Amino acid sequence: MSLSINTNNAAMVALESLNATTTSLNNTENTVSTGQKISSAKDGPASYAIAQQMNGNISGLSAVNDGLSFAASTLSTTSTAVGNIISTLHLLQNAVTSLGDIQGSPTALAQTSDEINGYLDQINTFARNATVNGVNLLTSKNDSNVANGVASGSAGPVTADNLIYVTSLQGSTNQITNVTTGTAGMGKVIAATVGTAAQVDTNTLTDVLGLSSKMAAGDKFVGGSGSGINAFVTAGTGTTLTSLTGTSLPALITLVQNAITAMTDAASTLATNAKVVDGMASYSSNLSDSLTSGVGALTDADMAAESAKLTSLQTKQQLAISSLSVAKSSSQNILSLFR
């Protein structure tokens, strides 16, 4: 092989080897520092694009899970209120049944009517307070807002009387309708039990259940003289209570029993929806975990292999530097030929 001071082939080869090793070493160091073999599009355009789409789905599932958690919280609060309402209806049935023993006593009628009014107010209070993040499923928006000091027809803490929540990445939704809506969901269930005629007045839950009528939004029975009408005791002149409402005591007891059945059916509807929400939440969580694993399989580096590769490249870099040093010195050896 000829020796030349103009062209040092050995140095060029050594330099190319050093540059290639340095490039590989930089890539490996980046992989080690990020923990990812695909951290940018240049590392693998196809894998990077797929991983980003999967990451977007993971973010979407996070939002779906948040919505399902909100739905579960709303259903839980509503179910608790319904349980309290059913317990109050049991007390109401006892009070209504006792009316049969005191029909001839205006004083006893007045006292029992006040007791019944108290139960009706309690039922409406449970319904009005069953609000989570602006959603109430047990009474109208206006009724709950007015009861909380908002002017009738004005915006208040309750902004929706139906619950709508997202169930999938594609934007599918489920809706749970309010009990005051007699055409769908819980409202339809209650209307079928108490009769659609009882749902003509839908300002309050007691009106919807047929236990009272003509109640204004946010209204309360005050000593038997509220604007609403007690469905069980009829007032004579002024506020004097004179007799039972309707034709017979059994009919009034049936009215309460129908209300109990209606609210029990509503509780069953809420429980069914709660199971659906729990199932979808579990599925979304599992799907999110699967997608996360998929992204990891596409982008995560094998750190044990990268560690071994890093050590190897560092050694190769040192050897390339030594080779380049030897190649550079070879041209200087030509001087010894002229001594």
Residue pairs with C-beta under 8 A, 6 or more apart in sequence:
3 330
3 331
3 333
3 334
4 331
5 331
5 334
8 327
8 328
8 330
8 331
10 326
10 327
10 330
11 324
11 327
11 328
11 330
11 331
13 327
14 320
14 323
14 324
14 326
14 327
15 324
17 320
17 323
18 317
18 320
18 321
18 323
18 324
21 313
21 316
21 317
21 320
22 317
24 313
25 310
25 313
25 314
25 317
28 306
28 309
28 310
28 313
29 310
30 39
31 37
31 39
31 301
31 306
32 301
32 303
32 306
32 307
32 310
34 301
35 300
35 301
35 303
36 43
36 299
36 300
36 301
37 43
37 44
37 299
37 300
37 301
37 302
38 44
38 47
38 48
38 51
38 298
38 299
39 299
40 48
41 48
41 49
47 298
47 299
48 299
50 298
51 295
51 298
51 299
54 291
54 294
54 295
54 298
55 295
57 169
57 291
58 288
58 291
58 292
58 295
60 169
61 169
61 284
61 287
61 288
61 291
62 288
63 166
64 166
64 167
64 168
64 169
64 284
65 281
65 284
65 285
65 288
67 165
67 166
68 165
68 167
68 277
68 280
68 281
68 284
69 281
70 132
70 133
70 165
71 163
71 165
71 174
71 176
71 273
71 277
72 274
72 277
72 278
72 281
73 132
73 133
74 132
74 133
74 135
74 137
74 163
75 163
75 176
75 270
75 273
75 274
75 277
76 274
77 130
77 131
77 132
78 130
78 132
78 137
78 138
78 270
79 267
79 270
79 271
79 274
80 130
81 126
81 127
81 129
81 130
81 138
82 130
82 138
82 263
82 266
82 267
82 270
83 267
84 126
85 123
85 126
85 127
85 138
85 205
85 263
86 260
86 263
86 264
86 267
88 119
88 122
88 123
88 126
89 119
89 123
89 256
89 259
89 260
89 263
90 260
91 119
92 116
92 119
92 120
92 123
92 211
92 256
92 259
93 253
93 256
93 257
93 260
95 112
95 115
95 116
95 119
96 116
96 232
96 249
96 252
96 253
96 255
96 256
97 249
97 253
98 112
99 109
99 112
99 232
99 233
99 244
99 249
99 252
100 249
102 108
102 109
102 112
103 109
103 243
103 244
106 240
106 241
106 242
109 233
109 241
109 242
109 243
110 224
110 240
110 241
112 233
113 224
113 230
113 232
113 233
113 241
114 223
114 224
116 230
116 232
116 233
117 221
117 222
117 223
117 224
117 226
117 230
118 221
120 206
120 211
120 212
120 221
120 228
120 230
121 220
121 221
123 205
123 206
123 209
123 211
124 139
124 143
124 147
124 204
124 205
124 206
124 215
124 220
125 147
126 138
127 136
127 138
127 139
127 143
127 144
127 204
127 205
128 136
128 138
128 139
128 143
128 144
128 147
128 148
128 218
129 144
130 136
130 137
130 138
131 144
131 157
131 158
134 157
134 158
134 159
134 160
135 158
135 159
135 160
135 161
135 162
135 163
136 144
136 158
136 160
136 161
136 178
137 161
137 162
137 163
137 176
137 177
137 178
137 179
137 186
137 270
138 178
138 179
138 205
139 161
139 178
139 179
139 180
139 204
139 205
140 161
140 178
140 180
140 202
140 203
140 204
140 217
141 156
141 158
141 159
141 160
141 161
142 152
142 153
142 203
142 217
142 218
143 203
143 204
143 217
143 218
144 156
144 157
144 158
144 218
145 154
145 155
145 156
145 157
145 158
145 217
145 218
146 152
146 156
146 216
146 217
146 218
147 217
147 218
148 156
148 157
148 218
150 156
150 157
152 216
152 217
152 218
161 178
161 180
161 181
162 175
162 176
162 177
162 178
162 181
163 175
163 176
164 173
164 174
164 175
165 173
165 174
165 277
166 172
166 173
167 173
167 174
167 280
174 273
174 276
175 185
176 185
176 186
176 269
176 270
176 273
177 184
177 185
177 186
177 187
177 188
178 185
178 186
178 187
179 186
179 187
179 190
179 205
179 208
179 266
180 187
180 199
180 202
180 205
180 208
181 187
181 188
181 202
182 188
182 190
182 191
182 196
182 199
182 202
182 208
183 191
185 269
186 265
186 266
186 269
186 270
187 199
187 208
189 262
189 265
189 266
189 269
190 199
190 208
190 209
190 262
190 263
190 265
190 266
191 198
191 199
193 258
193 261
193 262
193 265
194 208
194 209
194 210
194 255
194 258
194 259
194 262
195 210
195 258
197 210
198 207
198 208
198 209
198 210
199 207
199 208
199 210
200 213
201 207
201 208
201 213
201 214
201 215
202 208
203 215
203 216
203 217
203 219
204 212
204 215
204 217
204 219
204 228
206 212
206 215
206 228
207 213
207 214
207 215
207 228
209 258
209 259
209 262
209 263
210 231
210 255
210 258
210 259
211 231
211 232
211 255
211 256
211 259
212 221
212 228
212 229
212 230
212 231
213 228
213 229
213 231
214 227
214 228
214 229
215 226
215 227
215 228
215 229
216 227
216 228
219 226
219 227
219 228
220 226
221 228
221 230
223 239
224 230
224 233
224 235
224 239
224 241
225 239
230 245
231 245
231 246
231 252
231 255
232 244
232 245
232 252
232 255
233 241
233 243
233 244
233 245
234 241
234 242
234 243
234 244
234 245
235 241
235 242
236 242
236 243
244 252
245 252
246 252
